[in-house]
Amino acid sequence: MAPRVVLVGAMGAGKTTVGELVAQALEVGFRDTDHDIELAEGRSISDIFVDSGEEYFRTLERAAVSLALLEHDGVLALGGGAVLSAETRALLGQHQVVFLKVGLADAAARVGLGVSRPLLLGNVRTRIKHLLDERAPLYESVATRTVETDGRSPDEVAREIVEAFS
C-alpha cells in the first residue's frame, strides 16, 4: 500500500486544503501527518514545540511520516518541515510527490500572524522567507511534480493535481 499522492510544501502552500479537495475528487481518503502527531500526543504542534522542543517534534514527525507512507493509500499531506529529515527524503523517493510551491506574499497572507505556528515567532514575513529559502531546494529534490499555488484558488490547484494523477 502506498499513498496515491504525497503533498509537500511550506506553511501556507495549501497542503491540507488542496489535499482534501484532491482526495475528494479521487474518491480516496485524506491524511495529514501533523494531525496524526497531534492525535497521538493529545496536544497541538505548537504545544509540542514549546513544551518538548523542536528536536522531539522532529522525531515524532519522522515516525508519523514513515507510518503514514506504509499505511495510507489516499492523499497524504506532510508538515512543512518533514523534508528536513534525510530519512524522510529517502522514503519519499518511492512515491508520487507534489511540491505545492508558494511565494512569500501568498504564504504570509495565508498564514496571517502565525500565532499557532511556533517557527514563526517574531517577524512573520522574515521567518517565512527564511523557511522558504531554506526548504525550497529540499521540496524540489523530492518532488515528482511542482504545482504553483500563487494567485490560484485551492480548487484550481487541486484540479491540476487530479488531472495529473487520474
C-alpha positions as CSV (number, residue, x, y, z in Angstrom):
1,M,0.0,0.0,0.0
2,A,1.2,3.5,-0.8
3,P,-0.3,6.9,-1.0
4,R,-1.8,7.9,-4.3
5,V,0.0,11.3,-4.0
6,V,2.0,13.0,-1.2
7,L,1.9,16.8,-0.8
8,V,4.9,18.8,0.4
9,G,5.4,22.5,0.7
10,A,5.8,25.4,3.1
11,M,3.2,26.5,5.5
12,G,0.6,28.5,3.6
13,A,1.0,26.4,0.5
14,G,-2.4,24.8,1.0
15,K,-1.4,21.2,1.6
16,T,-4.4,20.4,3.8
17,T,-7.0,22.4,1.9
18,V,-5.8,21.2,-1.5
19,G,-5.2,17.7,-0.2
20,E,-8.8,17.4,1.0
21,L,-10.1,18.5,-2.4
22,V,-7.8,16.1,-4.3
23,A,-8.8,13.2,-2.1
24,Q,-12.5,14.0,-2.6
25,A,-12.1,14.2,-6.4
26,L,-10.0,10.9,-6.5
27,E,-12.5,9.3,-4.1
28,V,-9.8,8.3,-1.6
29,G,-9.0,9.2,2.0
30,F,-7.0,12.2,3.1
31,R,-4.4,12.1,5.9
32,D,-2.2,14.9,7.4
33,T,0.8,13.8,9.4
34,D,0.7,16.9,11.6
35,H,-2.9,15.9,12.6
36,D,-1.6,12.4,13.3
37,I,1.0,13.8,15.6
38,E,-1.5,16.0,17.5
39,L,-3.8,13.0,17.9
40,A,-1.0,10.7,19.2
41,E,0.3,13.3,21.6
42,G,-3.0,14.8,22.7
43,R,-1.7,18.3,22.2
44,S,-1.1,20.8,19.4
45,I,2.0,21.1,17.4
46,S,2.6,24.5,19.0
47,D,2.4,23.0,22.5
48,I,4.8,20.2,21.5
49,F,7.4,22.7,20.3
50,V,7.0,24.9,23.4
51,D,6.9,22.0,26.0
52,S,9.2,19.4,24.4
53,G,11.2,21.3,21.8
54,E,11.7,21.0,18.0
55,E,14.0,18.0,18.2
56,Y,11.4,16.0,20.0
57,F,8.8,17.1,17.5
58,R,11.0,16.1,14.5
59,T,11.4,12.6,16.0
60,L,7.6,12.3,16.2
61,E,7.3,13.7,12.7
62,R,9.8,11.2,11.2
63,A,7.9,8.3,12.7
64,A,4.5,9.7,11.7
65,V,5.6,10.1,8.1
66,S,7.1,6.7,7.9
67,L,4.0,5.1,9.3
68,A,1.6,7.1,7.0
69,L,3.7,6.2,3.9
70,L,3.2,2.5,4.8
71,E,-0.4,2.6,5.9
72,H,-2.2,5.2,3.8
73,D,-3.3,4.7,0.2
74,G,-5.0,8.1,-0.4
75,V,-3.7,11.6,-0.4
76,L,-1.1,12.4,2.2
77,A,0.0,15.9,3.4
78,L,3.3,16.3,5.2
79,G,4.2,19.0,7.6
80,G,6.3,21.8,6.1
81,G,9.5,20.7,7.9
82,A,9.2,16.9,7.2
83,V,11.7,17.2,4.3
84,L,14.4,18.3,6.7
85,S,15.0,14.7,7.5
86,A,17.3,12.8,5.2
87,E,15.4,9.6,6.2
88,T,12.1,11.1,5.2
89,R,13.5,12.4,1.9
90,A,14.8,8.9,1.1
91,L,11.4,7.3,1.8
92,L,9.7,9.9,-0.4
93,G,11.8,8.7,-3.4
94,Q,9.5,5.8,-3.7
95,H,6.3,7.9,-4.1
96,Q,4.5,10.4,-6.3
97,V,5.3,13.7,-4.5
98,V,3.8,17.1,-5.4
99,F,5.5,20.2,-4.3
100,L,3.0,22.9,-3.7
101,K,5.1,26.0,-4.4
102,V,4.1,29.2,-2.7
103,G,5.8,32.6,-2.7
104,L,6.4,34.9,0.2
105,A,3.5,37.2,-0.3
106,D,0.9,34.5,-0.7
107,A,2.4,32.4,2.2
108,A,2.3,35.4,4.5
109,A,-1.2,36.3,3.5
110,R,-2.5,32.7,4.1
111,V,-0.6,32.2,7.4
112,G,-1.6,35.6,8.8
113,L,0.2,36.4,12.1
114,G,1.2,32.8,12.6
115,V,0.3,32.7,16.3
116,S,-0.3,28.9,16.1
117,R,2.9,28.3,14.2
118,P,5.9,28.0,16.5
119,L,8.5,28.6,13.9
120,L,7.0,32.0,13.1
121,L,7.6,33.7,16.4
122,G,9.0,37.2,15.8
123,N,8.8,38.9,12.4
124,V,6.4,36.6,10.4
125,R,7.4,37.7,6.9
126,T,11.2,37.4,7.7
127,R,10.7,33.9,9.2
128,I,8.6,32.7,6.3
129,K,11.2,34.0,3.8
130,H,13.9,32.2,5.7
131,L,11.9,28.9,5.8
132,L,11.1,29.2,2.1
133,D,14.7,29.8,1.1
134,E,16.0,27.0,3.4
135,R,13.4,24.4,2.3
136,A,12.6,25.0,-1.3
137,P,15.6,23.0,-2.6
138,L,14.6,20.1,-0.3
139,Y,11.0,20.2,-1.6
140,E,12.3,20.3,-5.2
141,S,14.6,17.4,-4.5
142,V,11.7,15.0,-3.5
143,A,9.1,16.3,-5.9
144,T,8.0,14.3,-9.0
145,R,5.8,17.4,-9.9
146,T,5.7,21.0,-8.9
147,V,2.5,23.0,-8.8
148,E,2.5,26.8,-8.4
149,T,-0.1,28.0,-5.9
150,D,0.4,31.7,-6.0
151,G,-2.7,33.7,-7.2
152,R,-4.7,30.5,-7.6
153,S,-7.7,29.1,-5.7
154,P,-7.4,25.8,-3.9
155,D,-9.9,24.4,-6.5
156,E,-7.6,25.3,-9.4
157,V,-4.6,23.8,-7.8
158,A,-6.5,20.6,-6.9
159,R,-7.8,20.3,-10.4
160,E,-4.3,20.4,-11.8
161,I,-3.2,17.6,-9.4
162,V,-6.2,15.5,-10.1
163,E,-5.7,15.7,-13.9
164,A,-2.0,14.7,-13.4
165,F,-2.9,11.6,-11.2
166,S,-6.1,10.3,-12.6
